Amino acid sequence: MKKTTRECIDSMLKDTWDNDLEDADSRLKYALAYLTGDEDIKELYELIKTGKAPGAGKHSGT
């Protein structure tokens, strides 16, 4: 995960200088989208996005 985080930071710094990520909300969206390939981050992203734990509310068909 450290490698992915470093790659995200490097990518954000490049894009920030290109004025694509001028505000905090844009930077946060970018970082979360970039990092969702990591399973731990993906779960965190789903929690932030939906306000629910991943898999919450899903019931089996039994």
N, CA, C and O atoms as a Tripos MOL2 file, in Angstrom:
@<TRIPOS>MOLECULE
protein
  248   247    62     0     0
PROTEIN
NO_CHARGES

@<TRIPOS>ATOM
      1 N           0.8140   -1.1890    0.0000 N.3       1 MET1
      2 CA          0.0000    0.0000    0.0000 C.3       1 MET1
      3 C           0.8590    1.2560    0.0000 C.2       1 MET1
      4 O           0.4670    2.2800   -0.5590 O.2       1 MET1
      5 N           2.0220    1.1800    0.6210 N.am      2 LYS2
      6 CA          2.9020    2.3540    0.6340 C.3       2 LYS2
      7 C           3.2830    2.7820   -0.7770 C.2       2 LYS2
      8 O           3.3260    3.9740   -1.0820 O.2       2 LYS2
      9 N           3.5570    1.8060   -1.6330 N.am      3 LYS3
     10 CA          3.9390    2.1200   -3.0060 C.3       3 LYS3
     11 C           2.7880    2.8230   -3.7340 C.2       3 LYS3
     12 O           2.9990    3.8160   -4.4310 O.2       3 LYS3
     13 N           1.5820    2.3030   -3.5670 N.am      4 THR4
     14 CA          0.4120    2.8980   -4.2130 C.3       4 THR4
     15 C           0.1690    4.3080   -3.6900 C.2       4 THR4
     16 O          -0.1590    5.2110   -4.4600 O.2       4 THR4
     17 N           0.3260    4.4960   -2.4000 N.am      5 THR5
     18 CA          0.1430    5.8200   -1.8040 C.3       5 THR5
     19 C           1.1630    6.7900   -2.3740 C.2       5 THR5
     20 O           0.8190    7.9210   -2.7190 O.2       5 THR5
     21 N           2.4090    6.3640   -2.4770 N.am      6 ARG6
     22 CA          3.4580    7.2280   -3.0320 C.3       6 ARG6
     23 C           3.1530    7.5890   -4.4820 C.2       6 ARG6
     24 O           3.3290    8.7350   -4.8930 O.2       6 ARG6
     25 N           2.6960    6.6070   -5.2510 N.am      7 GLU7
     26 CA          2.3380    6.8660   -6.6450 C.3       7 GLU7
     27 C           1.2040    7.8850   -6.7330 C.2       7 GLU7
     28 O           1.2160    8.7680   -7.5900 O.2       7 GLU7
     29 N           0.2370    7.7550   -5.8490 N.am      8 CYS8
     30 CA         -0.8900    8.6930   -5.8190 C.3       8 CYS8
     31 C          -0.4090   10.1040   -5.5090 C.2       8 CYS8
     32 O          -0.8120   11.0600   -6.1710 O.2       8 CYS8
     33 N           0.4440   10.2340   -4.5150 N.am      9 ILE9
     34 CA          0.9820   11.5490   -4.1480 C.3       9 ILE9
     35 C           1.7360   12.1580   -5.3180 C.2       9 ILE9
     36 O           1.5370   13.3260   -5.6490 O.2       9 ILE9
     37 N           2.5950   11.3770   -5.9380 N.am     10 ASP10
     38 CA          3.3660   11.8840   -7.0790 C.3      10 ASP10
     39 C           2.4440   12.3190   -8.2150 C.2      10 ASP10
     40 O           2.6660   13.3540   -8.8440 O.2      10 ASP10
     41 N           1.4210   11.5300   -8.4700 N.am     11 SER11
     42 CA          0.4790   11.8570   -9.5300 C.3      11 SER11
     43 C          -0.3100   13.1250   -9.1910 C.2      11 SER11
     44 O          -0.5450   13.9700  -10.0540 O.2      11 SER11
     45 N          -0.7140   13.2430   -7.9280 N.am     12 MET12
     46 CA         -1.4520   14.4380   -7.5040 C.3      12 MET12
     47 C          -0.6020   15.6890   -7.6210 C.2      12 MET12
     48 O          -1.0870   16.7370   -8.0450 O.2      12 MET12
     49 N           0.6500   15.5850   -7.2510 N.am     13 LEU13
     50 CA          1.5330   16.7480   -7.3370 C.3      13 LEU13
     51 C           1.6690   17.2100   -8.7820 C.2      13 LEU13
     52 O           1.6870   18.4100   -9.0560 O.2      13 LEU13
     53 N           1.7640   16.2700   -9.6920 N.am     14 LYS14
     54 CA          1.8540   16.6160  -11.1100 C.3      14 LYS14
     55 C           0.5720   17.3080  -11.5650 C.2      14 LYS14
     56 O           0.6170   18.3650  -12.1940 O.2      14 LYS14
     57 N          -0.5750   16.7000  -11.2420 N.am     15 ASP15
     58 CA         -1.8570   17.2600  -11.6660 C.3      15 ASP15
     59 C          -2.1840   18.5700  -10.9580 C.2      15 ASP15
     60 O          -2.8390   19.4370  -11.5370 O.2      15 ASP15
     61 N          -1.7390   18.7230   -9.7200 N.am     16 THR16
     62 CA         -1.9760   19.9760   -9.0050 C.3      16 THR16
     63 C          -1.2750   21.1220   -9.7080 C.2      16 THR16
     64 O          -1.8230   22.2180   -9.8240 O.2      16 THR16
     65 N          -0.0690   20.8680  -10.1750 N.am     17 TRP17
     66 CA          0.6650   21.9170  -10.8820 C.3      17 TRP17
     67 C           0.0010   22.2540  -12.2050 C.2      17 TRP17
     68 O           0.1860   23.3530  -12.7280 O.2      17 TRP17
     69 N          -0.7720   21.3210  -12.7510 N.am     18 ASP18
     70 CA         -1.5100   21.5740  -13.9870 C.3      18 ASP18
     71 C          -2.8630   22.2390  -13.7050 C.2      18 ASP18
     72 O          -3.6760   22.3960  -14.6160 O.2      18 ASP18
     73 N          -3.1070   22.6300  -12.4530 N.am     19 ASN19
     74 CA         -4.3330   23.2970  -12.0050 C.3      19 ASN19
     75 C          -5.5830   22.4290  -12.1100 C.2      19 ASN19
     76 O          -6.6950   22.9560  -12.1150 O.2      19 ASN19
     77 N          -5.4220   21.1160  -12.1930 N.am     20 ASP20
     78 CA         -6.5820   20.2310  -12.2410 C.3      20 ASP20
     79 C          -7.1630   19.9740  -10.8500 C.2      20 ASP20
     80 O          -8.3270   19.5940  -10.7210 O.2      20 ASP20
     81 N          -6.3630   20.1790   -9.8240 N.am     21 LEU21
     82 CA         -6.7870   19.8650   -8.4580 C.3      21 LEU21
     83 C          -6.5990   21.0910   -7.5620 C.2      21 LEU21
     84 O          -5.7770   21.0860   -6.6460 O.2      21 LEU21
     85 N          -7.3600   22.1180   -7.8380 N.am     22 GLU22
     86 CA         -7.1680   23.3820   -7.1420 C.3      22 GLU22
     87 C          -7.7350   23.4000   -5.7290 C.2      22 GLU22
     88 O          -7.2190   24.1220   -4.8750 O.2      22 GLU22
     89 N          -8.7890   22.6220   -5.4580 N.am     23 ASP23
     90 CA         -9.4000   22.6850   -4.1300 C.3      23 ASP23
     91 C          -9.3180   21.3380   -3.4160 C.2      23 ASP23
     92 O          -9.0540   20.3050   -4.0320 O.2      23 ASP23
     93 N          -9.5490   21.3740   -2.1150 N.am     24 ALA24
     94 CA         -9.4140   20.1750   -1.2900 C.3      24 ALA24
     95 C         -10.3780   19.0700   -1.7150 C.2      24 ALA24
     96 O         -10.0030   17.8980   -1.7100 O.2      24 ALA24
     97 N         -11.6000   19.4170   -2.0790 N.am     25 ASP25
     98 CA        -12.5610   18.3980   -2.4830 C.3      25 ASP25
     99 C         -12.1050   17.6660   -3.7370 C.2      25 ASP25
    100 O         -12.2530   16.4490   -3.8380 O.2      25 ASP25
    101 N         -11.5520   18.4040   -4.6890 N.am     26 SER26
    102 CA        -11.0410   17.7750   -5.9120 C.3      26 SER26
    103 C          -9.8740   16.8520   -5.5990 C.2      26 SER26
    104 O          -9.7700   15.7620   -6.1620 O.2      26 SER26
    105 N          -9.0010   17.2840   -4.7090 N.am     27 ARG27
    106 CA         -7.8440   16.4490   -4.3440 C.3      27 ARG27
    107 C          -8.2890   15.1840   -3.6120 C.2      27 ARG27
    108 O          -7.7400   14.1080   -3.8480 O.2      27 ARG27
    109 N          -9.2800   15.3040   -2.7260 N.am     28 LEU28
    110 CA         -9.7690   14.1380   -1.9960 C.3      28 LEU28
    111 C         -10.4330   13.1480   -2.9530 C.2      28 LEU28
    112 O         -10.1800   11.9470   -2.8630 O.2      28 LEU28
    113 N         -11.2650   13.6240   -3.8540 N.am     29 LYS29
    114 CA        -11.8990   12.7500   -4.8440 C.3      29 LYS29
    115 C         -10.8430   12.0370   -5.6850 C.2      29 LYS29
    116 O         -10.9510   10.8380   -5.9410 O.2      29 LYS29
    117 N          -9.8330   12.7710   -6.1080 N.am     30 TYR30
    118 CA         -8.7670   12.2110   -6.9260 C.3      30 TYR30
    119 C          -8.0510   11.0980   -6.1600 C.2      30 TYR30
    120 O          -7.8460   10.0040   -6.6860 O.2      30 TYR30
    121 N          -7.6760   11.3870   -4.9180 N.am     31 ALA31
    122 CA         -6.9350   10.4040   -4.1170 C.3      31 ALA31
    123 C          -7.7620    9.1470   -3.8940 C.2      31 ALA31
    124 O          -7.2510    8.0370   -4.0420 O.2      31 ALA31
    125 N          -9.0200    9.3050   -3.5440 N.am     32 LEU32
    126 CA         -9.8560    8.1300   -3.3010 C.3      32 LEU32
    127 C         -10.0560    7.3200   -4.5730 C.2      32 LEU32
    128 O         -10.0060    6.0910   -4.5440 O.2      32 LEU32
    129 N         -10.2780    7.9950   -5.6750 N.am     33 ALA33
    130 CA        -10.4400    7.2780   -6.9440 C.3      33 ALA33
    131 C          -9.1600    6.5410   -7.3080 C.2      33 ALA33
    132 O          -9.2140    5.4060   -7.7830 O.2      33 ALA33
    133 N          -8.0170    7.1660   -7.0950 N.am     34 TYR34
    134 CA         -6.7230    6.5640   -7.4260 C.3      34 TYR34
    135 C          -6.4640    5.3280   -6.5670 C.2      34 TYR34
    136 O          -5.9600    4.3160   -7.0540 O.2      34 TYR34
    137 N          -6.8130    5.4220   -5.2960 N.am     35 LEU35
    138 CA         -6.4520    4.3740   -4.3490 C.3      35 LEU35
    139 C          -7.4660    3.2500   -4.2280 C.2      35 LEU35
    140 O          -7.2040    2.2870   -3.5080 O.2      35 LEU35
    141 N          -8.6070    3.3230   -4.8950 N.am     36 THR36
    142 CA         -9.6170    2.2920   -4.7190 C.3      36 THR36
    143 C          -9.2030    0.9250   -5.2420 C.2      36 THR36
    144 O          -9.9090   -0.0570   -5.0130 O.2      36 THR36
    145 N          -8.0890    0.8410   -5.9300 N.am     37 GLY37
    146 CA         -7.5640   -0.4580   -6.3400 C.3      37 GLY37
    147 C          -7.0700   -1.2690   -5.1550 C.2      37 GLY37
    148 O          -6.9830   -2.4940   -5.2420 O.2      37 GLY37
    149 N          -6.7480   -0.6140   -4.0570 N.am     38 ASP38
    150 CA         -6.3190   -1.2830   -2.8340 C.3      38 ASP38
    151 C          -7.5770   -1.6840   -2.0560 C.2      38 ASP38
    152 O          -8.4440   -0.8420   -1.8250 O.2      38 ASP38
    153 N          -7.6910   -2.9380   -1.6540 N.am     39 GLU39
    154 CA         -8.9140   -3.4340   -1.0100 C.3      39 GLU39
    155 C          -9.2690   -2.6750    0.2670 C.2      39 GLU39
    156 O         -10.4420   -2.3710    0.4840 O.2      39 GLU39
    157 N          -8.2860   -2.3570    1.1220 N.am     40 ASP40
    158 CA         -8.5680   -1.6200    2.3560 C.3      40 ASP40
    159 C          -9.1050   -0.2340    2.0470 C.2      40 ASP40
    160 O         -10.0560    0.2230    2.6800 O.2      40 ASP40
    161 N          -8.5080    0.4260    1.0890 N.am     41 ILE41
    162 CA         -8.9410    1.7630    0.7000 C.3      41 ILE41
    163 C         -10.3200    1.6870    0.0430 C.2      41 ILE41
    164 O         -11.1490    2.5740    0.2420 O.2      41 ILE41
    165 N         -10.5660    0.6450   -0.7310 N.am     42 LYS42
    166 CA        -11.8660    0.4910   -1.3940 C.3      42 LYS42
    167 C         -12.9790    0.4110   -0.3560 C.2      42 LYS42
    168 O         -14.0330    1.0230   -0.5290 O.2      42 LYS42
    169 N         -12.7530   -0.3380    0.7210 N.am     43 GLU43
    170 CA        -13.7480   -0.4290    1.7880 C.3      43 GLU43
    171 C         -13.9670    0.9280    2.4480 C.2      43 GLU43
    172 O         -15.1050    1.3070    2.7230 O.2      43 GLU43
    173 N         -12.8920    1.6540    2.7010 N.am     44 LEU44
    174 CA        -12.9930    2.9860    3.2870 C.3      44 LEU44
    175 C         -13.7570    3.9160    2.3560 C.2      44 LEU44
    176 O         -14.6070    4.6840    2.8080 O.2      44 LEU44
    177 N         -13.4670    3.8550    1.0750 N.am     45 TYR45
    178 CA        -14.1480    4.6860    0.0800 C.3      45 TYR45
    179 C         -15.6510    4.4120    0.0860 C.2      45 TYR45
    180 O         -16.4530    5.3450    0.0550 O.2      45 TYR45
    181 N         -16.0320    3.1360    0.1260 N.am     46 GLU46
    182 CA        -17.4550    2.7910    0.1490 C.3      46 GLU46
    183 C         -18.1230    3.3300    1.4080 C.2      46 GLU46
    184 O         -19.2560    3.8080    1.3510 O.2      46 GLU46
    185 N         -17.4370    3.2580    2.5350 N.am     47 LEU47
    186 CA        -17.9750    3.7900    3.7840 C.3      47 LEU47
    187 C         -18.1760    5.3000    3.6820 C.2      47 LEU47
    188 O         -19.2130    5.8150    4.1010 O.2      47 LEU47
    189 N         -17.2040    6.0040    3.1360 N.am     48 ILE48
    190 CA        -17.3100    7.4560    2.9720 C.3      48 ILE48
    191 C         -18.4350    7.7930    1.9940 C.2      48 ILE48
    192 O         -19.2320    8.6970    2.2470 O.2      48 ILE48
    193 N         -18.4970    7.0790    0.8960 N.am     49 LYS49
    194 CA        -19.4580    7.3810   -0.1590 C.3      49 LYS49
    195 C         -20.8940    7.1110    0.2740 C.2      49 LYS49
    196 O         -21.7880    7.9120    0.0010 O.2      49 LYS49
    197 N         -21.1160    5.9860    0.9470 N.am     50 THR50
    198 CA        -22.4770    5.5740    1.2680 C.3      50 THR50
    199 C         -22.8730    5.8330    2.7170 C.2      50 THR50
    200 O         -24.0610    5.8980    3.0360 O.2      50 THR50
    201 N         -21.8930    5.9790    3.5870 N.am     51 GLY51
    202 CA        -22.1890    6.1290    5.0130 C.3      51 GLY51
    203 C         -22.4870    4.8050    5.6910 C.2      51 GLY51
    204 O         -22.8930    4.7700    6.8530 O.2      51 GLY51
    205 N         -22.2820    3.7090    4.9560 N.am     52 LYS52
    206 CA        -22.5440    2.3680    5.4950 C.3      52 LYS52
    207 C         -21.3080    1.5140    5.3260 C.2      52 LYS52
    208 O         -20.5050    1.7190    4.4160 O.2      52 LYS52
    209 N         -21.1720    0.5530    6.2230 N.am     53 ALA53
    210 CA        -20.0740   -0.3940    6.1040 C.3      53 ALA53
    211 C         -20.2500   -1.2050    4.8290 C.2      53 ALA53
    212 O         -21.3800   -1.5280    4.4610 O.2      53 ALA53
    213 N         -19.1530   -1.5440    4.1420 N.am     54 PRO54
    214 CA        -19.2640   -2.3520    2.9300 C.3      54 PRO54
    215 C         -20.0060   -3.6550    3.2230 C.2      54 PRO54
    216 O         -19.7070   -4.3510    4.1940 O.2      54 PRO54
    217 N         -20.9770   -3.9720    2.3670 N.am     55 GLY55
    218 CA        -21.7570   -5.1880    2.5340 C.3      55 GLY55
    219 C         -22.9380   -5.0450    3.4760 C.2      55 GLY55
    220 O         -23.7240   -5.9820    3.6160 O.2      55 GLY55
    221 N         -23.0860   -3.8960    4.1280 N.am     56 ALA56
    222 CA        -24.2020   -3.6960    5.0630 C.3      56 ALA56
    223 C         -25.5100   -3.6760    4.2880 C.2      56 ALA56
    224 O         -25.6060   -3.0890    3.2100 O.2      56 ALA56
    225 N         -26.5080   -4.3270    4.8570 N.am     57 GLY57
    226 CA        -27.8190   -4.3290    4.2360 C.3      57 GLY57
    227 C         -28.0080   -5.3970    3.1870 C.2      57 GLY57
    228 O         -29.1060   -5.5410    2.6500 O.2      57 GLY57
    229 N         -26.9700   -6.1500    2.8800 N.am     58 LYS58
    230 CA        -27.0900   -7.2280    1.9010 C.3      58 LYS58
    231 C         -27.5240   -8.4940    2.6340 C.2      58 LYS58
    232 O         -26.9570   -8.8540    3.6650 O.2      58 LYS58
    233 N         -28.5180   -9.1490    2.0980 N.am     59 HIS59
    234 CA        -29.0190  -10.3630    2.7130 C.3      59 HIS59
    235 C         -28.8700  -11.5200    1.7470 C.2      59 HIS59
    236 O         -28.9650  -11.3500    0.5310 O.2      59 HIS59
    237 N         -28.6400  -12.6810    2.2950 N.am     60 SER60
    238 CA        -28.5480  -13.8560    1.4310 C.3      60 SER60
    239 C         -29.9640  -14.2720    1.0330 C.2      60 SER60
    240 O         -30.9460  -13.8610    1.6520 O.2      60 SER60
    241 N         -30.0430  -15.0590    0.0340 N.am     61 GLY61
    242 CA        -31.3420  -15.5010   -0.4650 C.3      61 GLY61
    243 C         -31.9160  -16.6660    0.2950 C.2      61 GLY61
    244 O         -32.8400  -17.3080   -0.2040 O.2      61 GLY61
    245 N         -31.4220  -16.9750    1.4710 N.am     62 THR62
    246 CA        -31.9330  -18.1350    2.2150 C.3      62 THR62
    247 C         -33.0710  -17.7730    3.0870 C.2      62 THR62
    248 O         -33.6160  -18.6330    3.7790 O.2      62 THR62
@<TRIPOS>BOND
     1     1     2 1
     2     2     3 1
     3     3     4 2
     4     3     5 am
     5     5     6 1
     6     6     7 1
     7     7     8 2
     8     7     9 am
     9     9    10 1
    10    10    11 1
    11    11    12 2
    12    11    13 am
    13    13    14 1
    14    14    15 1
    15    15    16 2
    16    15    17 am
    17    17    18 1
    18    18    19 1
    19    19    20 2
    20    19    21 am
    21    21    22 1
    22    22    23 1
    23    23    24 2
    24    23    25 am
    25    25    26 1
    26    26    27 1
    27    27    28 2
    28    27    29 am
    29    29    30 1
    30    30    31 1
    31    31    32 2
    32    31    33 am
    33    33    34 1
    34    34    35 1
    35    35    36 2
    36    35    37 am
    37    37    38 1
    38    38    39 1
    39    39    40 2
    40    39    41 am
    41    41    42 1
    42    42    43 1
    43    43    44 2
    44    43    45 am
    45    45    46 1
    46    46    47 1
    47    47    48 2
    48    47    49 am
    49    49    50 1
    50    50    51 1
    51    51    52 2
    52    51    53 am
    53    53    54 1
    54    54    55 1
    55    55    56 2
    56    55    57 am
    57    57    58 1
    58    58    59 1
    59    59    60 2
    60    59    61 am
    61    61    62 1
    62    62    63 1
    63    63    64 2
    64    63    65 am
    65    65    66 1
    66    66    67 1
    67    67    68 2
    68    67    69 am
    69    69    70 1
    70    70    71 1
    71    71    72 2
    72    71    73 am
    73    73    74 1
    74    74    75 1
    75    75    76 2
    76    75    77 am
    77    77    78 1
    78    78    79 1
    79    79    80 2
    80    79    81 am
    81    81    82 1
    82    82    83 1
    83    83    84 2
    84    83    85 am
    85    85    86 1
    86    86    87 1
    87    87    88 2
    88    87    89 am
    89    89    90 1
    90    90    91 1
    91    91    92 2
    92    91    93 am
    93    93    94 1
    94    94    95 1
    95    95    96 2
    96    95    97 am
    97    97    98 1
    98    98    99 1
    99    99   100 2
   100    99   101 am
   101   101   102 1
   102   102   103 1
   103   103   104 2
   104   103   105 am
   105   105   106 1
   106   106   107 1
   107   107   108 2
   108   107   109 am
   109   109   110 1
   110   110   111 1
   111   111   112 2
   112   111   113 am
   113   113   114 1
   114   114   115 1
   115   115   116 2
   116   115   117 am
   117   117   118 1
   118   118   119 1
   119   119   120 2
   120   119   121 am
   121   121   122 1
   122   122   123 1
   123   123   124 2
   124   123   125 am
   125   125   126 1
   126   126   127 1
   127   127   128 2
   128   127   129 am
   129   129   130 1
   130   130   131 1
   131   131   132 2
   132   131   133 am
   133   133   134 1
   134   134   135 1
   135   135   136 2
   136   135   137 am
   137   137   138 1
   138   138   139 1
   139   139   140 2
   140   139   141 am
   141   141   142 1
   142   142   143 1
   143   143   144 2
   144   143   145 am
   145   145   146 1
   146   146   147 1
   147   147   148 2
   148   147   149 am
   149   149   150 1
   150   150   151 1
   151   151   152 2
   152   151   153 am
   153   153   154 1
   154   154   155 1
   155   155   156 2
   156   155   157 am
   157   157   158 1
   158   158   159 1
   159   159   160 2
   160   159   161 am
   161   161   162 1
   162   162   163 1
   163   163   164 2
   164   163   165 am
   165   165   166 1
   166   166   167 1
   167   167   168 2
   168   167   169 am
   169   169   170 1
   170   170   171 1
   171   171   172 2
   172   171   173 am
   173   173   174 1
   174   174   175 1
   175   175   176 2
   176   175   177 am
   177   177   178 1
   178   178   179 1
   179   179   180 2
   180   179   181 am
   181   181   182 1
   182   182   183 1
   183   183   184 2
   184   183   185 am
   185   185   186 1
   186   186   187 1
   187   187   188 2
   188   187   189 am
   189   189   190 1
   190   190   191 1
   191   191   192 2
   192   191   193 am
   193   193   194 1
   194   194   195 1
   195   195   196 2
   196   195   197 am
   197   197   198 1
   198   198   199 1
   199   199   200 2
   200   199   201 am
   201   201   202 1
   202   202   203 1
   203   203   204 2
   204   203   205 am
   205   205   206 1
   206   206   207 1
   207   207   208 2
   208   207   209 am
   209   209   210 1
   210   210   211 1
   211   211   212 2
   212   211   213 am
   213   213   214 1
   214   214   215 1
   215   215   216 2
   216   215   217 am
   217   217   218 1
   218   218   219 1
   219   219   220 2
   220   219   221 am
   221   221   222 1
   222   222   223 1
   223   223   224 2
   224   223   225 am
   225   225   226 1
   226   226   227 1
   227   227   228 2
   228   227   229 am
   229   229   230 1
   230   230   231 1
   231   231   232 2
   232   231   233 am
   233   233   234 1
   234   234   235 1
   235   235   236 2
   236   235   237 am
   237   237   238 1
   238   238   239 1
   239   239   240 2
   240   239   241 am
   241   241   242 1
   242   242   243 1
   243   243   244 2
   244   243   245 am
   245   245   246 1
   246   246   247 1
   247   247   248 2
@<TRIPOS>SUBSTRUCTURE
     1 MET1         2 RESIDUE 1 A MET
     2 LYS2         6 RESIDUE 1 A LYS
     3 LYS3        10 RESIDUE 1 A LYS
     4 THR4        14 RESIDUE 1 A THR
     5 THR5        18 RESIDUE 1 A THR
     6 ARG6        22 RESIDUE 1 A ARG
     7 GLU7        26 RESIDUE 1 A GLU
     8 CYS8        30 RESIDUE 1 A CYS
     9 ILE9        34 RESIDUE 1 A ILE
    10 ASP10       38 RESIDUE 1 A ASP
    11 SER11       42 RESIDUE 1 A SER
    12 MET12       46 RESIDUE 1 A MET
    13 LEU13       50 RESIDUE 1 A LEU
    14 LYS14       54 RESIDUE 1 A LYS
    15 ASP15       58 RESIDUE 1 A ASP
    16 THR16       62 RESIDUE 1 A THR
    17 TRP17       66 RESIDUE 1 A TRP
    18 ASP18       70 RESIDUE 1 A ASP
    19 ASN19       74 RESIDUE 1 A ASN
    20 ASP20       78 RESIDUE 1 A ASP
    21 LEU21       82 RESIDUE 1 A LEU
    22 GLU22       86 RESIDUE 1 A GLU
    23 ASP23       90 RESIDUE 1 A ASP
    24 ALA24       94 RESIDUE 1 A ALA
    25 ASP25       98 RESIDUE 1 A ASP
    26 SER26      102 RESIDUE 1 A SER
    27 ARG27      106 RESIDUE 1 A ARG
    28 LEU28      110 RESIDUE 1 A LEU
    29 LYS29      114 RESIDUE 1 A LYS
    30 TYR30      118 RESIDUE 1 A TYR
    31 ALA31      122 RESIDUE 1 A ALA
    32 LEU32      126 RESIDUE 1 A LEU
    33 ALA33      130 RESIDUE 1 A ALA
    34 TYR34      134 RESIDUE 1 A TYR
    35 LEU35      138 RESIDUE 1 A LEU
    36 THR36      142 RESIDUE 1 A THR
    37 GLY37      146 RESIDUE 1 A GLY
    38 ASP38      150 RESIDUE 1 A ASP
    39 GLU39      154 RESIDUE 1 A GLU
    40 ASP40      158 RESIDUE 1 A ASP
    41 ILE41      162 RESIDUE 1 A ILE
    42 LYS42      166 RESIDUE 1 A LYS
    43 GLU43      170 RESIDUE 1 A GLU
    44 LEU44      174 RESIDUE 1 A LEU
    45 TYR45      178 RESIDUE 1 A TYR
    46 GLU46      182 RESIDUE 1 A GLU
    47 LEU47      186 RESIDUE 1 A LEU
    48 ILE48      190 RESIDUE 1 A ILE
    49 LYS49      194 RESIDUE 1 A LYS
    50 THR50      198 RESIDUE 1 A THR
    51 GLY51      202 RESIDUE 1 A GLY
    52 LYS52      206 RESIDUE 1 A LYS
    53 ALA53      210 RESIDUE 1 A ALA
    54 PRO54      214 RESIDUE 1 A PRO
    55 GLY55      218 RESIDUE 1 A GLY
    56 ALA56      222 RESIDUE 1 A ALA
    57 GLY57      226 RESIDUE 1 A GLY
    58 LYS58      230 RESIDUE 1 A LYS
    59 HIS59      234 RESIDUE 1 A HIS
    60 SER60      238 RESIDUE 1 A SER
    61 GLY61      242 RESIDUE 1 A GLY
    62 THR62      246 RESIDUE 1 A THR
